[in-house]
């Protein structure tokens, strides 16, 4: 079998897909953390550095970190919004108290 045959290859799936959120959801009320995370992702040239901030600190930069926490607070998984290779760099999820404090009337 010859691996060098010039068979047409199927187009690769897109690396990013758009996400729509309802304005009435918790994410919709916040300052668009999904756009912030997307905008501040590293470029392929500098895989561990934000392409907007370009500071000396490696990804996640400050805006990314804040937006990722907003997503988490809205009940979303941060790993769903960043490429696989950055998952190891995600800050550890905030530890929640054993039980939510009860509201007193
Ligand atoms: Zn940044």
Boltz pocket constraint, residues with backbone or C-beta under 6 A from the ligand:
constraints:
  - pocket:
      binder: B
      contacts: [[A, 40], [A, 50], [A, 51], [A, 52], [A, 53], [A, 54], [A, 61], [A, 62], [A, 63], [A, 64]]
      max_distance: 6.0
